[in-house]
Amino acid sequence: MDWLTQPWPWYVAGPLIGLTVPLLLLMGNRRFGISSSLRHLCAALGSQRPFFQYNWRVEGWNLAFVLGIVAGGFVAGVLWVNPHPVALNPQTASALAQMGVSADSGFVPQELFSWQAVLSLPGLVFLLLGGFLIGFGARWAAGCTSGHSITGLAALQLPSLLATVGFFVGGLFAAHFILPWALGFLR
């Protein structure tokens, strides 16, 4: 039962993610992404704003997918939780320790994801600012990482390639420059 509590290797998880595209095509859908799900949810709940006035049922399967993500997160994080620390590269563990983050506290470091950290003024500011930037970026890029990097690249769309390169460059920049600054600010 080790496969339930350990991360799956890339050569298993990657092809399973890649099979999403042919499965969507067989279902008659050509688009996939998570950022549009909030729009579908607002439309389904009856928002009167013009942006939400469309037939959300056409993309209703996306809401079921998001519900599956939430349920899967609960199962993986609560029911099948791994009691052992995450196996990190020693250099990564050392870099995190220098920034004040314990590498042996699991997938979500308590220094960042505890109620005490989130409900502090700096934690709340970063939570709100990060959420705003993610939402703004997804709208500005006309999609999120899953939409562009999975279905957009599979459809050989140049804008999706540019967006995916931007996601990686932005992630590297954030990991090397913004994260150390932010962790120093949160202490």
trRosetta pair geometry for C-beta under 8 A, 3 or more apart (Angstrom, degrees):
i j d omega theta_ij theta_ji phi_ij phi_ji
1 4 5.1 -24 177 16 81 120
1 5 7.2 54 133 -3 84 100
2 5 6.4 -77 -155 48 42 91
2 6 5.4 9 163 0 82 123
3 6 6.5 -63 -117 49 26 95
3 8 7.1 42 -159 -94 86 85
4 80 4.7 -111 159 -155 102 133
5 80 5.6 -144 -83 166 71 88
5 81 7.2 27 -131 117 99 22
5 82 4.2 132 176 -93 94 80
5 83 7.7 -17 -169 7 143 67
5 84 8.0 91 143 25 122 97
6 82 6.6 101 -78 -105 46 134
7 13 7.8 -33 172 -41 83 146
8 12 4.7 -99 169 81 115 121
8 13 4.5 135 91 -51 116 102
9 12 5.3 85 63 11 78 100
9 13 7.0 -172 88 2 34 94
10 13 6.0 -63 -130 50 31 100
10 14 5.1 35 173 -27 71 116
11 14 6.3 -29 -111 33 22 114
11 15 7.2 20 177 -7 48 108
12 15 6.9 -68 -159 40 23 99
12 16 6.6 19 152 -16 61 114
13 16 5.7 -63 -150 39 32 113
13 17 6.3 31 156 -19 69 105
14 17 5.9 -57 -151 35 29 107
14 18 6.2 28 153 -18 65 109
15 18 5.1 -54 -142 40 36 117
15 19 6.3 44 156 -28 67 99
16 19 5.8 -47 -150 26 31 113
16 20 7.9 56 144 -38 53 84
17 20 5.8 -26 -177 -10 45 118
17 150 6.5 -109 162 -114 98 120
18 21 6.7 -39 -178 15 51 106
18 150 7.7 -157 -104 -145 43 89
18 154 7.9 145 -151 -86 74 123
19 22 6.0 -54 -158 43 57 102
19 23 5.8 59 147 -23 78 110
20 23 5.7 -67 -151 42 28 113
20 24 6.2 29 156 -21 68 107
20 32 6.3 110 148 -153 120 171
20 150 5.9 -8 75 176 133 136
20 151 7.6 -90 111 -63 107 87
21 24 5.9 -54 -147 34 29 109
21 25 6.5 27 155 -16 63 106
21 32 7.4 -118 -94 6 61 144
21 150 6.4 -166 -59 159 99 87
21 151 5.6 157 -107 -104 96 69
21 154 4.3 -110 -122 165 160 176
22 25 5.5 -54 -147 38 36 113
22 26 6.3 39 153 -21 67 103
23 26 5.7 -53 -150 35 31 111
23 27 6.5 25 152 -14 64 107
24 27 5.6 -60 -149 41 33 108
24 29 4.5 -78 -173 79 90 100
24 30 7.0 137 137 -96 113 16
24 31 7.9 -140 173 58 142 22
24 32 5.5 -98 -86 -57 160 119
24 151 6.9 -38 60 -100 158 124
25 28 7.7 58 -177 -65 31 16
25 29 7.3 -99 -75 66 27 55
25 30 7.0 52 -99 -98 71 61
27 61 7.2 126 157 -145 145 177
29 32 7.1 93 130 -64 121 81
29 59 7.9 102 -128 -117 120 69
29 61 6.9 -111 -58 58 149 140
30 151 7.4 127 161 -177 52 133
30 155 7.6 66 -177 -84 96 141
31 36 7.7 23 139 21 127 158
31 59 7.6 -33 76 -114 115 117
31 147 6.8 6 -173 -142 84 105
31 151 6.3 145 -141 112 36 161
32 62 7.9 175 -135 -106 53 101
32 146 6.5 -90 128 138 94 98
32 147 5.8 -177 92 -110 56 63
32 150 6.0 -60 88 91 128 122
32 151 4.4 138 35 -30 101 136
33 36 5.3 79 86 8 108 103
33 37 7.8 -151 109 -24 66 85
33 62 7.9 -2 66 -138 54 130
33 143 5.1 -111 -110 -153 158 93
33 144 5.1 139 -166 36 105 95
33 146 5.4 152 -125 85 55 92
33 147 2.7 -3 -84 -65 118 114
33 148 7.8 53 -99 -17 120 58
33 151 7.4 -97 -47 29 82 124
34 37 5.5 -37 -168 1 51 122
34 65 8.0 -126 -100 113 77 115
34 66 6.6 120 -141 -94 87 98
34 69 7.5 28 -117 -28 125 166
34 144 5.4 -55 53 56 83 156
34 146 5.4 70 -7 38 98 136
34 147 7.4 -138 15 -34 57 94
35 38 7.0 -41 -177 16 45 103
35 135 7.6 151 -147 -128 105 55
35 138 3.8 -167 -127 175 153 141
35 139 7.4 -155 162 -58 133 57
35 143 6.3 159 44 -157 129 37
35 144 3.8 152 -24 -39 114 115
35 147 6.8 -75 26 -8 102 132
36 39 5.2 -51 -166 37 59 117
36 40 6.3 61 139 -23 79 101
36 59 7.0 -58 127 160 126 155
36 62 6.6 -31 91 167 100 163
36 143 7.6 -25 -36 -116 103 68
36 147 7.5 86 -7 -73 108 145
37 40 5.4 -51 -147 37 39 113
37 41 6.2 42 152 -22 68 103
37 62 5.2 -148 -96 143 87 109
37 63 6.2 142 -151 -90 96 56
37 65 7.5 -123 -95 73 132 98
37 66 4.6 118 -166 -54 156 143
38 41 5.5 -50 -146 35 33 114
38 42 6.4 34 154 -18 64 103
38 135 8.0 -35 43 -123 162 108
39 42 5.8 -54 -148 36 31 109
39 43 6.3 30 153 -17 64 107
39 51 7.3 -94 -140 143 107 100
39 52 6.6 -160 -167 -105 73 80
39 56 7.9 -165 125 -113 75 112
40 43 5.7 -56 -148 39 31 111
40 44 6.1 32 153 -21 66 108
40 56 4.7 136 -148 -158 72 112
40 59 5.4 -117 -99 98 132 111
40 60 7.0 170 -174 -99 128 43
40 62 5.7 132 4 79 167 120
40 63 5.6 -137 118 -58 128 100
41 44 5.6 -54 -144 37 30 111
41 45 6.3 23 157 -14 64 109
41 63 6.3 134 -77 -112 78 111
41 66 7.9 -68 -56 67 119 159
42 45 5.9 -60 -146 41 29 107
42 47 4.5 1 166 -14 91 141
42 49 7.7 -16 152 42 128 117
42 52 4.8 -97 117 -114 104 139
43 46 7.9 59 174 -60 31 19
43 47 6.3 -66 -87 35 35 101
43 52 4.3 -165 -84 -173 73 87
43 53 7.3 178 -128 -74 98 18
43 54 6.2 -50 -130 54 147 76
43 56 3.8 156 101 -55 129 135
44 56 5.2 -121 -59 101 77 151
44 60 7.5 106 -87 -115 126 91
44 63 6.7 30 -27 -78 159 157
47 52 4.0 36 76 74 117 161
48 52 7.7 36 40 66 9 115
48 53 7.8 23 -161 -65 35 105
49 52 5.0 72 68 15 89 103
49 53 7.4 -149 96 -23 45 89
50 53 5.4 -51 -148 17 41 119
52 56 7.9 -5 -172 -58 76 124
55 58 5.2 69 112 -14 103 106
56 59 6.2 -70 -167 55 55 90
56 60 6.3 91 133 -73 75 78
57 60 4.6 -8 -148 -35 45 126
59 62 4.8 -4 163 4 90 124
59 63 8.0 102 123 -18 74 84
60 63 5.6 -41 -166 23 55 112
60 64 7.1 52 142 -13 71 98
61 64 5.5 -53 -159 37 45 113
61 65 6.4 52 143 -25 70 101
62 65 5.3 -48 -151 31 37 118
62 66 6.6 37 151 -18 66 100
63 66 5.7 -49 -149 35 35 110
63 67 6.5 39 150 -19 64 103
64 67 5.5 -51 -149 37 35 115
64 68 6.4 40 149 -22 64 103
65 68 5.5 -53 -154 34 32 115
65 69 6.7 37 147 -23 64 99
66 69 5.4 -45 -151 28 38 115
66 70 6.7 37 151 -16 65 100
67 70 5.7 -52 -151 37 35 110
67 71 6.2 32 152 -15 67 107
68 71 5.6 -54 -140 42 32 109
68 72 5.9 34 157 -20 66 108
69 72 5.7 -55 -142 40 26 111
69 73 6.2 31 155 -22 62 106
70 73 5.7 -53 -149 34 29 113
70 74 6.6 30 152 -19 62 104
71 74 5.7 -54 -152 35 33 112
71 75 6.4 32 152 -18 66 105
72 75 5.6 -51 -144 37 34 110
72 76 6.0 24 160 -11 67 110
73 76 6.0 -59 -140 44 27 104
73 77 5.6 5 167 -1 65 121
74 77 6.3 -68 -131 50 20 96
74 78 5.4 -22 -177 20 64 121
74 79 7.2 52 135 -6 71 101
75 78 7.1 -63 -112 52 12 83
75 79 4.9 -38 -150 40 54 123
75 80 6.0 23 155 9 74 105
76 79 7.6 -1 -36 52 13 82
76 80 5.7 -42 -124 64 39 105
76 81 7.6 94 152 -83 44 52
77 81 6.0 32 -178 -89 31 94
77 107 7.7 -102 -110 54 95 137
78 81 6.2 -5 -129 -42 9 110
82 86 7.7 91 92 -79 139 67
82 106 7.5 154 75 -133 92 93
82 107 8.0 94 45 -29 115 105
85 88 8.0 -66 146 0 104 95
85 103 7.1 68 -179 127 129 69
85 104 3.9 -51 -110 -145 146 72
85 105 7.4 29 -120 -5 96 17
85 106 6.7 -109 -125 -69 54 44
86 103 7.6 -109 66 173 92 74
86 104 8.0 -168 35 -124 66 37
86 106 6.3 96 -23 -157 99 28
86 107 5.9 109 -58 -76 135 58
88 92 4.7 -115 172 84 111 118
88 93 4.7 134 93 -57 124 93
88 96 7.6 -17 152 7 166 138
88 103 5.2 -103 39 -170 148 120
89 92 4.4 85 63 5 91 107
89 93 7.0 -164 87 -7 45 84
90 93 5.5 -53 -144 38 35 113
90 94 6.2 37 156 -21 67 105
91 94 5.7 -53 -147 37 31 112
91 95 6.4 31 154 -19 64 105
92 95 5.7 -54 -146 37 32 110
92 96 6.3 31 155 -17 65 106
92 103 7.2 126 114 -120 81 132
93 96 5.8 -55 -147 38 30 110
93 97 6.3 33 153 -22 64 106
93 103 3.6 -16 -133 -62 86 177
93 104 7.9 43 -140 -43 120 75
94 97 5.6 -53 -147 34 31 113
94 98 6.6 34 153 -21 63 103
95 98 5.7 -52 -152 32 32 113
95 99 6.8 20 152 -9 63 107
96 99 5.8 -65 -153 44 35 105
96 101 4.2 -76 -179 78 94 104
96 102 7.5 -35 131 78 115 4
96 103 4.9 121 72 -70 137 93
96 109 7.6 -163 -176 -78 129 151
97 100 7.6 63 -174 -64 31 14
97 101 7.1 -101 -76 65 29 56
97 102 7.2 49 -100 -108 74 39
97 103 6.3 -55 -51 -15 89 105
99 179 7.3 -2 -149 138 162 92
99 180 5.6 -117 -107 -120 121 70
99 183 4.4 42 174 104 109 157
99 184 7.4 -88 -149 -51 80 72
100 111 6.2 178 132 -172 88 158
100 183 5.9 170 50 164 106 113
100 187 5.6 77 48 -86 178 125
101 105 8.0 -111 176 28 72 125
101 109 4.8 -6 -163 -162 100 168
101 111 5.2 -144 -115 56 65 139
101 112 6.7 4 -116 -26 114 111
101 183 6.6 -75 -38 -136 108 140
102 105 4.5 83 91 -23 111 112
102 109 6.0 153 56 -142 72 104
102 110 7.1 0 44 37 121 93
102 111 6.4 136 10 -19 86 118
103 109 7.9 -36 -91 -94 27 115
105 108 7.6 -76 118 91 99 45
105 109 4.9 88 70 -129 127 58
105 110 5.0 -114 -176 -1 147 92
105 111 7.4 142 30 -4 164 84
106 109 7.4 173 62 -78 68 38
108 112 7.2 -123 -180 77 73 98
108 113 4.1 -51 168 51 111 160
109 112 4.9 61 79 20 98 102
109 113 6.4 119 71 14 50 98
110 113 6.6 -82 -115 61 27 74
110 114 4.7 39 -169 -48 75 114
110 117 7.5 155 157 -14 51 132
111 114 7.4 19 -70 4 9 109
111 117 6.2 108 163 -84 34 145
111 186 8.0 111 154 117 91 128
112 117 5.6 -165 -152 143 15 160
112 183 7.9 -56 -83 -109 109 91
112 186 7.4 39 -108 137 74 165
113 117 6.6 -4 -3 64 11 134
113 118 7.0 29 -146 -48 36 110
114 117 4.8 94 54 7 79 100
114 118 7.0 -158 88 -2 39 89
115 118 5.8 -60 -139 44 32 106
115 119 5.6 14 168 -6 70 118
116 119 6.5 -64 -134 46 19 98
116 120 6.8 33 158 -39 57 100
117 120 6.1 -47 -157 10 29 113
117 123 4.8 150 153 -100 59 147
117 186 7.0 32 -159 178 99 124
118 123 4.7 -151 -128 150 19 130
118 124 6.8 82 165 -73 57 62
118 127 6.0 60 -151 -59 87 143
119 123 6.5 5 30 80 20 130
119 124 6.5 33 -142 -58 28 105
120 123 4.3 86 54 11 85 109
120 124 6.8 -157 83 -9 39 87
120 186 7.6 112 81 -158 135 80
121 124 5.9 -55 -143 37 27 109
121 125 6.4 29 158 -19 63 107
122 125 5.7 -56 -147 37 32 112
122 126 6.3 27 158 -14 67 107
122 185 5.8 -178 -155 138 134 89
122 186 4.9 180 122 -113 132 58
123 126 5.9 -58 -147 40 29 107
123 127 6.2 33 154 -23 64 108
123 186 6.3 74 -72 -138 73 108
124 127 5.5 -52 -144 35 31 115
124 128 6.3 24 159 -12 65 107
125 128 6.1 -60 -148 41 27 104
125 129 5.9 21 158 -13 65 115
126 129 5.7 -56 -134 45 29 108
126 130 5.7 31 164 -20 66 111
126 182 6.2 101 -121 -161 136 116
126 185 7.8 140 -64 96 124 122
126 186 6.8 -31 -15 -81 151 112
127 130 6.1 -56 -142 39 21 108
127 131 6.3 20 158 -17 59 110
128 131 5.8 -56 -145 38 28 111
128 132 6.3 28 156 -19 64 107
129 132 5.8 -54 -147 36 30 111
129 133 6.3 26 156 -16 65 108
130 133 5.8 -57 -144 39 30 108
130 134 6.2 30 157 -19 65 106
131 134 5.8 -54 -145 36 29 110
131 135 6.3 25 158 -13 64 109
132 135 5.9 -61 -149 41 28 108
132 136 6.0 25 157 -17 67 111
133 136 5.7 -53 -138 41 30 110
133 137 5.9 31 160 -20 64 110
134 137 5.9 -56 -143 39 25 110
134 138 6.3 25 158 -19 62 108
135 138 5.9 -56 -146 35 28 109
135 139 6.5 21 158 -12 63 107
136 139 6.0 -62 -152 40 30 105
136 140 5.9 25 156 -18 68 113
137 140 5.6 -56 -138 40 29 110
137 141 5.9 16 165 -6 67 112
138 141 6.2 -60 -137 47 24 100
138 143 6.6 -74 -166 136 75 15
138 144 4.6 -7 -127 -80 112 82
139 142 7.5 25 -179 -78 33 35
141 144 7.6 110 80 -86 121 27
141 148 6.9 -54 148 -46 120 145
141 163 4.9 108 -169 -131 119 120
141 166 7.3 -164 -111 83 129 142
142 159 7.3 -2 60 150 129 138
142 163 7.9 -110 56 -81 82 147
143 147 3.6 -117 -172 91 118 136
143 148 4.9 140 101 -45 124 88
143 152 6.8 143 94 -48 161 135
143 160 7.6 -21 70 -106 146 88
143 163 6.9 51 70 164 101 169
144 147 5.2 94 49 12 66 103
144 148 7.0 -154 90 4 29 92
145 148 6.4 -64 -139 48 25 98
145 149 5.2 -4 177 5 66 125
145 164 7.6 97 -143 -112 70 71
145 167 5.3 113 -106 -135 99 155
146 149 6.5 -59 -115 51 19 94
146 150 5.3 -6 -174 5 60 123
147 150 7.0 -56 -116 45 9 91
147 151 6.0 -41 -161 43 50 107
147 152 6.2 60 138 -27 64 108
147 160 7.9 -123 124 -120 71 111
148 151 7.8 -56 -97 59 7 70
148 152 4.1 -27 -147 26 45 147
148 153 7.1 67 153 -29 58 84
148 157 8.0 -109 -144 79 71 120
148 159 7.7 -102 -130 120 109 77
148 160 4.1 180 -159 -142 78 82
148 163 4.2 -87 -155 91 160 133
148 164 5.5 -166 129 -56 111 83
148 167 7.4 162 78 -26 133 134
149 152 6.8 12 -30 48 18 103
149 153 5.8 8 -159 -9 36 124
149 160 7.2 -177 -66 177 31 99
149 163 7.8 -121 -52 101 73 98
149 164 4.6 119 -94 -108 86 113
149 167 6.8 -68 -56 41 124 156
150 153 6.9 -66 -143 36 2 99
150 154 6.6 -6 156 -12 48 116
151 154 5.5 -58 -143 40 34 113
151 155 6.1 24 160 -13 68 109
151 160 7.8 -122 91 -126 58 156
152 155 6.0 -64 -149 42 27 103
152 157 4.6 -79 -169 52 80 123
152 159 7.1 -90 -165 87 131 78
152 160 2.4 178 145 -112 126 151
152 161 7.6 -148 131 -33 106 51
152 163 7.0 13 103 50 164 126
152 164 7.4 -175 84 -38 122 111
153 156 7.3 35 -177 -79 38 32
153 157 7.3 -92 -76 42 25 78
153 160 5.4 -140 -53 125 56 123
153 161 6.3 103 -105 -79 83 70
153 164 6.2 23 -62 -33 119 155
155 160 7.2 92 59 14 94 153
157 160 4.1 74 80 7 104 111
157 161 7.0 -174 94 -11 55 82
158 161 5.5 -52 -149 33 38 114
158 162 6.4 36 155 -16 68 103
159 162 5.7 -54 -147 39 34 111
159 163 6.1 35 153 -20 67 106
160 163 5.5 -50 -141 38 33 112
160 164 6.1 35 157 -21 65 105
161 164 5.8 -54 -146 36 28 110
161 165 6.5 29 154 -17 63 104
162 165 5.8 -53 -148 37 31 110
162 166 6.3 34 151 -19 63 108
163 166 5.4 -57 -151 39 32 116
163 167 6.4 39 150 -26 66 100
164 167 5.5 -44 -147 28 35 114
164 168 6.7 30 155 -14 63 102
165 168 6.0 -58 -152 38 32 108
165 169 6.2 28 153 -15 67 109
166 169 5.8 -55 -139 41 31 107
166 170 5.9 30 160 -17 66 111
167 170 5.9 -60 -146 42 24 110
167 171 6.1 27 155 -22 63 109
168 171 5.6 -52 -143 35 30 113
168 172 6.4 30 157 -17 63 104
169 172 5.9 -54 -149 37 30 110
169 173 6.3 31 152 -18 64 108
170 173 5.6 -54 -145 39 32 112
170 174 6.1 31 156 -19 66 107
171 174 5.7 -53 -143 38 29 110
171 175 6.1 27 158 -18 65 108
172 175 5.9 -56 -143 37 28 109
172 176 6.2 6 165 -2 64 114
173 176 6.4 -71 -143 47 22 96
173 177 5.7 -31 180 29 64 117
173 178 6.8 54 130 -9 75 105
174 177 7.1 -76 -118 56 15 77
174 178 4.4 -39 -141 43 60 125
174 179 6.0 78 152 -33 69 91
175 178 7.7 14 -19 49 16 84
175 179 5.4 3 -138 3 33 137
176 179 7.5 64 1 35 12 103
176 180 7.5 -16 171 -4 30 114
177 180 6.9 -70 -156 36 18 101
177 181 6.7 7 158 -8 58 115
178 181 5.8 -66 -152 43 32 109
178 182 5.8 29 157 -21 71 112
179 182 5.7 -56 -137 39 28 109
179 183 6.1 26 163 -18 65 107
180 183 5.9 -55 -143 37 28 108
180 184 6.4 30 156 -19 62 107
181 184 5.8 -60 -154 36 30 112
181 185 6.4 29 151 -19 65 108
182 185 5.5 -56 -149 37 33 113
182 186 6.3 31 154 -20 67 107
183 186 5.7 -53 -142 36 33 111
183 187 6.8 43 156 -33 62 98
184 187 6.1 -47 -155 17 32 114
